[in-house]
Amino acid sequence: MQGNRFIRTALCAALLAAGAAQAGNLTIESWRTDDKALWEDVLIPAFNKKYPDVKVKFVPTAPTEYDSSLQTRLTGGTAGDLITCRPFDKSLDLFKKGYLESLNGKPGMQNFPDSAKVAWETDDGKTSFCMPMGAVMHGFLYNKKIFQELGVQPPKTIDEFHKVLEAAKKAGKVPMALGTADQWEANQIVFTSVGAPYWKGEEGRKALIAGKARFTDPQFVAVWDEMSKWGPYLAKGYSAQTYADTQNLFASGKAAVVAVGSWDISYYNQNAKFEYGAFPPPVPKAGDKCYISDHPDIGMGVNPKSKNKDDAYKFLTWLGSQEFADLYTNKVTGFYSLSNHLISVKDPVAKQMLDWRKSCASTIRLNAQIMNRGEPNMENELWNVNSQVLNGKMTPKDAATRIQTGFAKWYKPQQK
Amino acid sequence: MKRAFPWHIAVFLAPAFLIYTVFSALPLLDTLRLGFFTTYDSGHQTFVGLANYIKLLTDPDWSAGFWNAMHNNIKFFLIVMFVQNPIALLLAALLSMHGVRGAKGYQTLIFLPTLLSVVIIGFIWQLILSPLWGVSEKLMGFVGLADWFQPWLGDESSALITLSLISVWQFVGVPMMLIYASLIAIPDEIIEAARIEGASSWHIFWTIRLPLILPTLGLVTILTFVGNFNAFDLIYAVKGAIAGPNYSTDLLGTFFYRTFFGYQSQIGSPTMGAAVATTMFLIILSGVGVYFYFIQRKLQRFAF
């Protein structure tokens, strides 16, 4: 296994080096394997209309391998010219190690609000190292046909939410498509999304960072409490249900509701044969303000070792343009451009989700900033703990204690 | 007269020696070296002696994960060892009997899964065992066992056992072939002589055939040991690097992967990872050492 990996890495490195050495060529590193065709058929040709003499190659690596293989190529000096950036600490780490260029004052950056740049800047907010490309939003999709048969409306409060699920269960449908085999959904599209109205979005998140709130406080425990009640509404054997199973289950029309990230829209547009709509995470009590997890997810930076930085910056400037924002939002359905440009979203469900920004307050994924830095790693801990709460194997109180203990172990403001 | 230096030997050895040195020996030595260093945020590395190992074994966050992986790994090894190898022995003994119809066909079929990619094996079994669209619940229903069906891959208590049985299913062909080869290498005269003396088949198997294939069983044991303490791919393919639920399927391989490469927002540490890899290497080395010292040395070779 070891030997193989080294040989493969070395071969890939050699191939990439050969490709990157020629002037006028750009290579983009990315984890968006799903978007390969889109980059090659739409985005790069559009760029080439303006800059015909720059040849751009989009070289994606599978999402689960991206970070490790990118790290290897960066260390070996064979990575591409443009690096697709994960949000927050992962890219900050690359910048600190000198694998990303500072983008302060570069053309195009002026088109982004501070709230978008926050995912790719140093803690003091002085240096940006990636250009924001897209955000994802989280919420629920529902099967309109099933809702019509049941005679229910998209729920606004948790009580209504439970009533809908109960009605679906009585009618013999799977109330909610969700599994815990892959674990990440339990955190990224359940806990940090459904929880936002409980901890009041940014307010709760910042209180944790400032050390003014604890995970054992009621506004956080309540979320785990809510999740612990979902078991009966999920499909049989949901503990072995993968994300692909979940997508299939909802697309086959058997489930009433599915917890999603906006990127799922393009999947369901292709695979679901029925009409569906979206609703934001329900609020705890009628009249409460709604909050949504509106998460900057993807950015683009420049490799300092690139042999073709001029062209890389040309590309980056185009990335900050109205044209790119429009293409990206409307062609990569479910990813929303983070720029200040005014864009009309054409897909109805994607538009519905985007419109939540008007009535709800946006927040990012709870633990994305700063909280993931220590040991034990909070993201991994949350995947594990949240799946166990959904599986009914851990009580909400134990979940809160475990996360809080791990957090306080290394984070000074939480030790007071 | 001084004999000329045997250049041809050096020339013939050189390619293998070079490849082995560059791709196996050097990385291994570099891993051992890297384990004594630590990485700073700037990417700078400094020598810290045994600090990584002390952290791995005494810091509760690290040691809990490490011992959990170690414990799971031992369980994984024991299940594979005591399920896979007896089955392989049984199959090999059956197939090596005279006049078994379709023996070659069975051999090929049993060996076939070994040739498939682990990713495919993982995917197929996930589908077979899927509580949503798997066939296993229905098949069990035919014999009245439908109520016994569980989402085995999702249950903390059964996920590791299920995965080790999947591994057994895939790799049982390898020990079977090895044992089969040594069984058919036993000269017929010995068996015939025993038969003339009035020994039963059962007796012949236990007192003649089995002792004669002990060296092969030893080899199979050590291959199983090394293979299982290096196991990674099946777990990664089915459960991902955060080998859930609740790390119940976490092996040393997945633990190493998370440490070295990082996972999601966890940032990988090449130096800490090297310490974990070295520890794995030492575990395997000592296992193999114990085996060679206590067992392999005492096995007798029979020349036919």
Chai-1 contact restraints between the chains, C-beta under 6 A:
chainA,res_idxA,chainB,res_idxB,connection_type,confidence,min_distance_angstrom,max_distance_angstrom,comment,restraint_id
A,G3,B,F23,contact,1.0,0.0,6.0,A-B,restraint_1
A,G3,B,S24,contact,1.0,0.0,6.0,A-B,restraint_2
A,F6,B,F23,contact,1.0,0.0,6.0,A-B,restraint_3
A,F6,B,P27,contact,1.0,0.0,6.0,A-B,restraint_4
A,S68,B,F261,contact,1.0,0.0,6.0,A-B,restraint_5
A,D89,B,S265,contact,1.0,0.0,6.0,A-B,restraint_6
A,D93,B,I267,contact,1.0,0.0,6.0,A-B,restraint_7
A,K96,B,D41,contact,1.0,0.0,6.0,A-B,restraint_8
A,K97,B,G43,contact,1.0,0.0,6.0,A-B,restraint_9
A,A181,B,G154,contact,1.0,0.0,6.0,A-B,restraint_10
A,Q183,B,I242,contact,1.0,0.0,6.0,A-B,restraint_11
A,Q183,B,G244,contact,1.0,0.0,6.0,A-B,restraint_12
A,A235,B,L132,contact,1.0,0.0,6.0,A-B,restraint_13
A,K236,B,P131,contact,1.0,0.0,6.0,A-B,restraint_14
A,G237,B,P131,contact,1.0,0.0,6.0,A-B,restraint_15
A,G237,B,P151,contact,1.0,0.0,6.0,A-B,restraint_16
A,S239,B,P151,contact,1.0,0.0,6.0,A-B,restraint_17
A,S239,B,G154,contact,1.0,0.0,6.0,A-B,restraint_18
A,A240,B,P131,contact,1.0,0.0,6.0,A-B,restraint_19
A,A240,B,P151,contact,1.0,0.0,6.0,A-B,restraint_20
A,A240,B,L153,contact,1.0,0.0,6.0,A-B,restraint_21
A,A240,B,G154,contact,1.0,0.0,6.0,A-B,restraint_22
A,D245,B,L132,contact,1.0,0.0,6.0,A-B,restraint_23
A,N372,B,S265,contact,1.0,0.0,6.0,A-B,restraint_24
A,E375,B,D61,contact,1.0,0.0,6.0,A-B,restraint_25
A,P376,B,D61,contact,1.0,0.0,6.0,A-B,restraint_26
A,N377,B,Q266,contact,1.0,0.0,6.0,A-B,restraint_27
A,E379,B,Q264,contact,1.0,0.0,6.0,A-B,restraint_28
A,E379,B,S265,contact,1.0,0.0,6.0,A-B,restraint_29
A,N380,B,I242,contact,1.0,0.0,6.0,A-B,restraint_30
A,N380,B,Q266,contact,1.0,0.0,6.0,A-B,restraint_31
A,W383,B,I242,contact,1.0,0.0,6.0,A-B,restraint_32
A,N384,B,N246,contact,1.0,0.0,6.0,A-B,restraint_33
A,Q388,B,N246,contact,1.0,0.0,6.0,A-B,restraint_34
